[in-house]
Amino acid sequence: MVGGAELACTEEMKRKCPAAVHIDGTARPNFVRLEANLSYYKIIKVYQELTGIGAILNTSFNMHEEPIICTPSDAVRSFQSGSLDFLALGNYLVSRD
């Protein structure tokens, strides 16, 4: 991923991704390059095909009052006790179903 600097958002971004836009109309985007992270790039592309929105809000992965996830076993434990529908872990996609 590349990015992290605050940038002014377009009206389209404000309309389509309001949760990612700060109160001052800026966002701190990270750009995912195909050659840098193929799996995550593919997830974003499929999401774009389904919704018309080529952005995903990335947030920290942890349960309330728990530290940020650091290991695969932390991720599985948190997934099992939380309310996520899917967990992408390496080359695996785990479904709650």
Protein Blocks (a to p, Z undefined) as FASTA:
>chain_A
ZZjiacdddfklmmmmmmlpcfkopacdddddfklommlmmmmmmmmmmnopacdcdddd
ddehiacdfbfklmmmmmmmmmcfbdcehjbccdfZZ
